[in-house]
Amino acid sequence: MTSDDVHDTPAQRNGSLQLDRRLTVLETRFDTLLTMLPDKADLAELKAELKTDIHGESARLSKWMAATAITMVIGFGGMILTMLARLHPA
């Protein structure tokens, strides 16, 4: 028996046991969470996937913007030709 055991009351020992139990529970949760976190390889794989997705979407949006610009040029050209034809009848 140590001198601490002699001076500890049952309530202090019970509190110490509860503290040890809580600490064990927290350590278990911490160890469980650490295994679920991504490592460098997981993050590198995710980065490569995101780059591929972003480049694909960028190409798709560029095609839509070019098609929209061409359509607007043709549409406005047609409107201008129609207005000029109405203003100056031949």
N, CA, C and O atoms as a GROMACS GRO file, in nm:
protein
  360
    1MET      N    1   0.084  -0.117   0.000
    1MET     CA    2   0.000   0.000   0.000
    1MET      C    3   0.089   0.124   0.000
    1MET      O    4   0.183   0.134   0.079
    2THR      N    5   0.059   0.217  -0.088
    2THR     CA    6   0.137   0.341  -0.093
    2THR      C    7   0.074   0.444  -0.002
    2THR      O    8  -0.035   0.425   0.050
    3SER      N    9   0.145   0.554   0.015
    3SER     CA   10   0.092   0.660   0.101
    3SER      C   11  -0.030   0.726   0.037
    3SER      O   12  -0.118   0.777   0.108
    4ASP      N   13  -0.036   0.725  -0.098
    4ASP     CA   14  -0.153   0.782  -0.166
    4ASP      C   15  -0.277   0.699  -0.139
    4ASP      O   16  -0.386   0.754  -0.123
    5ASP      N   17  -0.262   0.566  -0.134
    5ASP     CA   18  -0.376   0.479  -0.107
    5ASP      C   19  -0.433   0.503   0.032
    5ASP      O   20  -0.554   0.493   0.052
    6VAL      N   21  -0.346   0.534   0.128
    6VAL     CA   22  -0.392   0.557   0.263
    6VAL      C   23  -0.471   0.685   0.272
    6VAL      O   24  -0.570   0.692   0.345
    7HIS      N   25  -0.430   0.788   0.200
    7HIS     CA   26  -0.495   0.918   0.209
    7HIS      C   27  -0.614   0.931   0.114
    7HIS      O   28  -0.694   1.023   0.131
    8ASP      N   29  -0.628   0.844   0.013
    8ASP     CA   30  -0.741   0.851  -0.079
    8ASP      C   31  -0.868   0.806  -0.010
    8ASP      O   32  -0.870   0.706   0.062
    9THR      N   33  -0.972   0.880  -0.034
    9THR     CA   34  -1.103   0.838   0.017
    9THR      C   35  -1.168   0.752  -0.090
    9THR      O   36  -1.127   0.757  -0.206
   10PRO      N   37  -1.270   0.675  -0.054
   10PRO     CA   38  -1.340   0.593  -0.154
   10PRO      C   39  -1.399   0.677  -0.267
   10PRO      O   40  -1.403   0.632  -0.382
   11ALA      N   41  -1.444   0.798  -0.237
   11ALA     CA   42  -1.501   0.885  -0.341
   11ALA      C   43  -1.393   0.925  -0.440
   11ALA      O   44  -1.420   0.932  -0.560
   12GLN      N   45  -1.271   0.952  -0.392
   12GLN     CA   46  -1.162   0.989  -0.481
   12GLN      C   47  -1.122   0.872  -0.569
   12GLN      O   48  -1.094   0.889  -0.688
   13ARG      N   49  -1.119   0.751  -0.509
   13ARG     CA   50  -1.084   0.633  -0.589
   13ARG      C   51  -1.191   0.606  -0.693
   13ARG      O   52  -1.158   0.567  -0.806
   14ASN      N   53  -1.318   0.626  -0.659
   14ASN     CA   54  -1.428   0.607  -0.753
   14ASN      C   55  -1.417   0.710  -0.866
   14ASN      O   56  -1.438   0.676  -0.982
   15GLY      N   57  -1.386   0.833  -0.832
   15GLY     CA   58  -1.368   0.937  -0.933
   15GLY      C   59  -1.251   0.906  -1.024
   15GLY      O   60  -1.256   0.931  -1.144
   16SER      N   61  -1.146   0.851  -0.965
   16SER     CA   62  -1.029   0.813  -1.044
   16SER      C   63  -1.064   0.699  -1.140
   16SER      O   64  -1.018   0.698  -1.255
   17LEU      N   65  -1.144   0.604  -1.094
   17LEU     CA   66  -1.185   0.494  -1.182
   17LEU      C   67  -1.272   0.545  -1.296
   17LEU      O   68  -1.259   0.501  -1.410
   18GLN      N   69  -1.362   0.640  -1.264
   18GLN     CA   70  -1.445   0.697  -1.369
   18GLN      C   71  -1.361   0.774  -1.469
   18GLN      O   72  -1.386   0.770  -1.590
   19LEU      N   73  -1.261   0.846  -1.419
   19LEU     CA   74  -1.172   0.921  -1.507
   19LEU      C   75  -1.094   0.827  -1.597
   19LEU      O   76  -1.078   0.853  -1.716
   20ASP      N   77  -1.044   0.716  -1.540
   20ASP     CA   78  -0.972   0.616  -1.621
   20ASP      C   79  -1.063   0.556  -1.727
   20ASP      O   80  -1.021   0.537  -1.841
   21ARG      N   81  -1.186   0.527  -1.689
   21ARG     CA   82  -1.281   0.469  -1.785
   21ARG      C   83  -1.311   0.568  -1.898
   21ARG      O   84  -1.315   0.530  -2.015
   22ARG      N   85  -1.333   0.695  -1.862
   22ARG     CA   86  -1.359   0.797  -1.963
   22ARG      C   87  -1.240   0.815  -2.055
   22ARG      O   88  -1.256   0.831  -2.176
   23LEU      N   89  -1.120   0.812  -1.997
   23LEU     CA   90  -0.999   0.825  -2.077
   23LEU      C   91  -0.985   0.708  -2.174
   23LEU      O   92  -0.947   0.728  -2.290
   24THR      N   93  -1.015   0.589  -2.128
   24THR     CA   94  -1.010   0.471  -2.215
   24THR      C   95  -1.110   0.482  -2.329
   24THR      O   96  -1.079   0.448  -2.443
   25VAL      N   97  -1.230   0.530  -2.298
   25VAL     CA   98  -1.333   0.547  -2.402
   25VAL      C   99  -1.287   0.650  -2.504
   25VAL      O  100  -1.301   0.630  -2.625
   26LEU      N  101  -1.231   0.762  -2.456
   26LEU     CA  102  -1.184   0.865  -2.548
   26LEU      C  103  -1.067   0.816  -2.633
   26LEU      O  104  -1.061   0.847  -2.752
   27GLU      N  105  -0.977   0.741  -2.575
   27GLU     CA  106  -0.864   0.686  -2.653
   27GLU      C  107  -0.915   0.591  -2.760
   27GLU      O  108  -0.864   0.591  -2.873
   28THR      N  109  -1.015   0.510  -2.727
   28THR     CA  110  -1.072   0.417  -2.824
   28THR      C  111  -1.137   0.494  -2.938
   28THR      O  112  -1.119   0.458  -3.055
   29ARG      N  113  -1.212   0.598  -2.906
   29ARG     CA  114  -1.275   0.679  -3.011
   29ARG      C  115  -1.170   0.745  -3.099
   29ARG      O  116  -1.182   0.749  -3.221
   30PHE      N  117  -1.066   0.797  -3.035
   30PHE     CA  118  -0.959   0.863  -3.109
   30PHE      C  119  -0.890   0.765  -3.203
   30PHE      O  120  -0.864   0.799  -3.319
   31ASP      N  121  -0.860   0.646  -3.155
   31ASP     CA  122  -0.796   0.544  -3.240
   31ASP      C  123  -0.887   0.504  -3.356
   31ASP      O  124  -0.840   0.480  -3.467
   32THR      N  125  -1.017   0.497  -3.330
   32THR     CA  126  -1.112   0.462  -3.435
   32THR      C  127  -1.119   0.572  -3.540
   32THR      O  128  -1.122   0.544  -3.660
   33LEU      N  129  -1.121   0.697  -3.496
   33LEU     CA  130  -1.128   0.809  -3.591
   33LEU      C  131  -1.000   0.819  -3.674
   33LEU      O  132  -1.007   0.852  -3.793
   34LEU      N  133  -0.886   0.792  -3.615
   34LEU     CA  134  -0.761   0.801  -3.690
   34LEU      C  135  -0.756   0.702  -3.806
   34LEU      O  136  -0.698   0.732  -3.910
   35THR      N  137  -0.817   0.587  -3.788
   35THR     CA  138  -0.816   0.489  -3.898
   35THR      C  139  -0.908   0.531  -4.012
   35THR      O  140  -0.890   0.485  -4.125
   36MET      N  141  -1.006   0.618  -3.983
   36MET     CA  142  -1.099   0.659  -4.088
   36MET      C  143  -1.053   0.782  -4.165
   36MET      O  144  -1.108   0.812  -4.270
   37LEU      N  145  -0.953   0.853  -4.115
   37LEU     CA  146  -0.904   0.972  -4.184
   37LEU      C  147  -0.827   0.934  -4.310
   37LEU      O  148  -0.759   0.831  -4.312
   38PRO      N  149  -0.836   1.017  -4.414
   38PRO     CA  150  -0.763   0.984  -4.538
   38PRO      C  151  -0.613   1.008  -4.521
   38PRO      O  152  -0.570   1.094  -4.444
   39ASP      N  153  -0.535   0.930  -4.594
   39ASP     CA  154  -0.390   0.951  -4.593
   39ASP      C  155  -0.349   1.022  -4.722
   39ASP      O  156  -0.434   1.060  -4.802
   40LYS      N  157  -0.220   1.038  -4.741
   40LYS     CA  158  -0.173   1.114  -4.858
   40LYS      C  159  -0.212   1.047  -4.989
   40LYS      O  160  -0.244   1.116  -5.086
   41ALA      N  161  -0.211   0.916  -4.993
   41ALA     CA  162  -0.248   0.845  -5.116
   41ALA      C  163  -0.395   0.869  -5.151
   41ALA      O  164  -0.430   0.889  -5.267
   42ASP      N  165  -0.481   0.866  -5.049
   42ASP     CA  166  -0.624   0.892  -5.073
   42ASP      C  167  -0.645   1.034  -5.124
   42ASP      O  168  -0.723   1.056  -5.217
   43LEU      N  169  -0.576   1.129  -5.064
   43LEU     CA  170  -0.592   1.268  -5.108
   43LEU      C  171  -0.536   1.290  -5.248
   43LEU      O  172  -0.593   1.368  -5.325
   44ALA      N  173  -0.426   1.223  -5.282
   44ALA     CA  174  -0.370   1.236  -5.417
   44ALA      C  175  -0.466   1.177  -5.520
   44ALA      O  176  -0.482   1.233  -5.629
   45GLU      N  177  -0.529   1.065  -5.486
   45GLU     CA  178  -0.626   1.004  -5.577
   45GLU      C  179  -0.747   1.095  -5.597
   45GLU      O  180  -0.796   1.111  -5.709
   46LEU      N  181  -0.794   1.154  -5.489
   46LEU     CA  182  -0.907   1.247  -5.498
   46LEU      C  183  -0.871   1.369  -5.582
   46LEU      O  184  -0.951   1.417  -5.661
   47LYS      N  185  -0.750   1.419  -5.563
   47LYS     CA  186  -0.705   1.535  -5.640
   47LYS      C  187  -0.701   1.504  -5.789
   47LYS      O  188  -0.742   1.586  -5.871
   48ALA      N  189  -0.651   1.385  -5.825
   48ALA     CA  190  -0.646   1.345  -5.966
   48ALA      C  191  -0.787   1.334  -6.024
   48ALA      O  192  -0.811   1.377  -6.137
   49GLU      N  193  -0.880   1.276  -5.948
   49GLU     CA  194  -1.018   1.264  -5.995
   49GLU      C  195  -1.080   1.402  -6.016
   49GLU      O  196  -1.148   1.426  -6.116
   50LEU      N  197  -1.056   1.492  -5.922
   50LEU     CA  198  -1.114   1.626  -5.934
   50LEU      C  199  -1.057   1.701  -6.054
   50LEU      O  200  -1.130   1.771  -6.123
   51LYS      N  201  -0.927   1.686  -6.078
   51LYS     CA  202  -0.867   1.752  -6.194
   51LYS      C  203  -0.930   1.700  -6.323
   51LYS      O  204  -0.961   1.778  -6.413
   52THR      N  205  -0.949   1.570  -6.331
   52THR     CA  206  -1.010   1.510  -6.450
   52THR      C  207  -1.153   1.562  -6.467
   52THR      O  208  -1.193   1.599  -6.578
   53ASP      N  209  -1.229   1.566  -6.359
   53ASP     CA  210  -1.367   1.616  -6.366
   53ASP      C  211  -1.372   1.762  -6.407
   53ASP      O  212  -1.455   1.802  -6.489
   54ILE      N  213  -1.283   1.842  -6.351
   54ILE     CA  214  -1.282   1.985  -6.382
   54ILE      C  215  -1.246   2.009  -6.528
   54ILE      O  216  -1.307   2.093  -6.594
   55HIS      N  217  -1.146   1.937  -6.579
   55HIS     CA  218  -1.108   1.954  -6.720
   55HIS      C  219  -1.221   1.910  -6.814
   55HIS      O  220  -1.245   1.973  -6.916
   56GLY      N  221  -1.288   1.802  -6.779
   56GLY     CA  222  -1.401   1.756  -6.859
   56GLY      C  223  -1.514   1.857  -6.863
   56GLY      O  224  -1.570   1.885  -6.969
   57GLU      N  225  -1.548   1.913  -6.746
   57GLU     CA  226  -1.654   2.014  -6.740
   57GLU      C  227  -1.612   2.141  -6.812
   57GLU      O  228  -1.695   2.206  -6.877
   58SER      N  229  -1.486   2.177  -6.802
   58SER     CA  230  -1.436   2.296  -6.871
   58SER      C  231  -1.450   2.281  -7.022
   58SER      O  232  -1.491   2.374  -7.091
   59ALA      N  233  -1.414   2.164  -7.073
   59ALA     CA  234  -1.427   2.140  -7.218
   59ALA      C  235  -1.574   2.144  -7.261
   59ALA      O  236  -1.607   2.200  -7.365
   60ARG      N  237  -1.661   2.085  -7.180
   60ARG     CA  238  -1.804   2.083  -7.213
   60ARG      C  239  -1.860   2.225  -7.213
   60ARG      O  240  -1.936   2.261  -7.303
   61LEU      N  241  -1.824   2.306  -7.114
   61LEU     CA  242  -1.873   2.443  -7.108
   61LEU      C  243  -1.816   2.528  -7.221
   61LEU      O  244  -1.885   2.617  -7.272
   62SER      N  245  -1.693   2.503  -7.261
   62SER     CA  246  -1.634   2.578  -7.372
   62SER      C  247  -1.711   2.550  -7.502
   62SER      O  248  -1.734   2.642  -7.581
   63LYS      N  249  -1.750   2.426  -7.523
   63LYS     CA  250  -1.829   2.392  -7.642
   63LYS      C  251  -1.963   2.466  -7.640
   63LYS      O  252  -2.006   2.519  -7.742
   64TRP      N  253  -2.029   2.468  -7.525
   64TRP     CA  254  -2.157   2.537  -7.514
   64TRP      C  255  -2.142   2.688  -7.536
   64TRP      O  256  -2.226   2.750  -7.601
   65MET      N  257  -2.034   2.746  -7.482
   65MET     CA  258  -2.014   2.890  -7.502
   65MET      C  259  -1.988   2.922  -7.648
   65MET      O  260  -2.039   3.021  -7.700
   66ALA      N  261  -1.908   2.840  -7.716
   66ALA     CA  262  -1.881   2.863  -7.857
   66ALA      C  263  -2.010   2.850  -7.939
   66ALA      O  264  -2.036   2.931  -8.027
   67ALA      N  265  -2.089   2.747  -7.910
   67ALA     CA  266  -2.215   2.728  -7.982
   67ALA      C  267  -2.311   2.845  -7.958
   67ALA      O  268  -2.380   2.890  -8.049
   68THR      N  269  -2.315   2.894  -7.834
   68THR     CA  270  -2.402   3.008  -7.803
   68THR      C  271  -2.355   3.134  -7.876
   68THR      O  272  -2.438   3.208  -7.929
   69ALA      N  273  -2.225   3.158  -7.880
   69ALA     CA  274  -2.172   3.276  -7.949
   69ALA      C  275  -2.202   3.269  -8.098
   69ALA      O  276  -2.242   3.370  -8.157
   70ILE      N  277  -2.183   3.154  -8.160
   70ILE     CA  278  -2.211   3.138  -8.303
   70ILE      C  279  -2.359   3.161  -8.330
   70ILE      O  280  -2.396   3.227  -8.427
   71THR      N  281  -2.444   3.106  -8.244
   71THR     CA  282  -2.589   3.122  -8.262
   71THR      C  283  -2.628   3.269  -8.249
   71THR      O  284  -2.713   3.318  -8.324
   72MET      N  285  -2.568   3.340  -8.153
   72MET     CA  286  -2.600   3.481  -8.136
   72MET      C  287  -2.555   3.563  -8.257
   72MET      O  288  -2.627   3.652  -8.302
   73VAL      N  289  -2.437   3.535  -8.310
   73VAL     CA  290  -2.388   3.608  -8.428
   73VAL      C  291  -2.483   3.585  -8.545
   73VAL      O  292  -2.521   3.680  -8.614
   74ILE      N  293  -2.520   3.461  -8.568
   74ILE     CA  294  -2.612   3.430  -8.679
   74ILE      C  295  -2.748   3.496  -8.656
   74ILE      O  296  -2.806   3.552  -8.749
   75GLY      N  297  -2.799   3.491  -8.532
   75GLY     CA  298  -2.930   3.550  -8.500
   75GLY      C  299  -2.929   3.701  -8.518
   75GLY      O  300  -3.020   3.757  -8.580
   76PHE      N  301  -2.827   3.767  -8.462
   76PHE     CA  302  -2.821   3.913  -8.476
   76PHE      C  303  -2.797   3.954  -8.621
   76PHE      O  304  -2.850   4.055  -8.668
   77GLY      N  305  -2.717   3.876  -8.692
   77GLY     CA  306  -2.696   3.904  -8.835
   77GLY      C  307  -2.826   3.896  -8.912
   77GLY      O  308  -2.855   3.981  -8.996
   78GLY      N  309  -2.906   3.794  -8.883
   78GLY     CA  310  -3.037   3.780  -8.948
   78GLY      C  311  -3.129   3.895  -8.913
   78GLY      O  312  -3.201   3.944  -9.000
   79MET      N  313  -3.129   3.938  -8.788
   79MET     CA  314  -3.214   4.051  -8.748
   79MET      C  315  -3.171   4.180  -8.817
   79MET      O  316  -3.255   4.257  -8.862
   80ILE      N  317  -3.041   4.202  -8.825
   80ILE     CA  318  -2.991   4.324  -8.890
   80ILE      C  319  -3.026   4.323  -9.038
   80ILE      O  320  -3.070   4.425  -9.092
   81LEU      N  321  -3.008   4.209  -9.104
   81LEU     CA  322  -3.044   4.200  -9.246
   81LEU      C  323  -3.194   4.222  -9.266
   81LEU      O  324  -3.233   4.289  -9.362
   82THR      N  325  -3.276   4.168  -9.179
   82THR     CA  326  -3.421   4.187  -9.189
   82THR      C  327  -3.458   4.334  -9.170
   82THR      O  328  -3.540   4.388  -9.244
   83MET      N  329  -3.398   4.398  -9.070
   83MET     CA  330  -3.428   4.540  -9.046
   83MET      C  331  -3.382   4.627  -9.164
   83MET      O  332  -3.452   4.719  -9.204
   84LEU      N  333  -3.264   4.598  -9.219
   84LEU     CA  334  -3.216   4.676  -9.334
   84LEU      C  335  -3.306   4.653  -9.455
   84LEU      O  336  -3.332   4.747  -9.530
   85ALA      N  337  -3.354   4.534  -9.474
   85ALA     CA  338  -3.443   4.507  -9.587
   85ALA      C  339  -3.575   4.580  -9.570
   85ALA      O  340  -3.633   4.624  -9.670
   86ARG      N  341  -3.625   4.595  -9.449
   86ARG     CA  342  -3.752   4.665  -9.424
   86ARG      C  343  -3.735   4.817  -9.436
   86ARG      O  344  -3.828   4.886  -9.477
   87LEU      N  345  -3.618   4.867  -9.400
   87LEU     CA  346  -3.598   5.012  -9.405
   87LEU      C  347  -3.579   5.061  -9.547
   87LEU      O  348  -3.627   5.170  -9.581
   88HIS      N  349  -3.512   4.985  -9.629
   88HIS     CA  350  -3.484   5.025  -9.768
   88HIS      C  351  -3.550   4.925  -9.864
   88HIS      O  352  -3.485   4.832  -9.911
   89PRO      N  353  -3.677   4.944  -9.892
   89PRO     CA  354  -3.740   4.850  -9.987
   89PRO      C  355  -3.681   4.870 -10.127
   89PRO      O  356  -3.657   4.982 -10.172
   90ALA      N  357  -3.660   4.761 -10.192
   90ALA     CA  358  -3.596   4.767 -10.325
   90ALA      C  359  -3.694   4.806 -10.432
   90ALA      O  360  -3.657   4.815 -10.549
   0.00000   0.00000   0.00000
